[in-house]
Amino acid sequence: MAKLKGILLTEGMHGMISQVEGLAKALDIEFTHHKVETKIFLGIDSTKAYTYFRFSFKEFNVSDFDIIISCGKKKRYTFNLF
C-alpha cells in the first residue's frame, strides 16, 4: 500500500511547524510544507479583512495530495483556493 501524501499549511512560526510536522510524522505520511503568505499588507489586527480579500494570498501549486494539515489563523481563509 502506498503512503498517503499531504501538504502542511502554516504561517511559518516554529511552534506551528513542529505541530503539523509532528502530526504528519505520527500519521506516517509523505508531506510538503507550504507557508501561507499574503500578497498585500493587511495589518496585524485585521484577520477579518482576509475574508474580503479572497485573492490576497500568494499562490502555490499543489497537486496530488490526500490530506491537508494546517495551523494558524491565516490558513483558514486559504481553503477557498482549493
Number of C-alpha atoms within 10 A of each C-alpha: 3 6 11 14 17 20 23 22 23 25 19 16 11 9 12 17 20 13 15 20 19 12 13 21 11 9 11 12 18 16 20 14 16 17 16 22 18 16 11 11 9 14 8 6 7 10 13 10 12 17 14 10 14 13 16 18 18 12 13 11 5 11 9 9 13 13 15 14 17 23 19 15 11 17 18 13 19 19 9 10 10 5
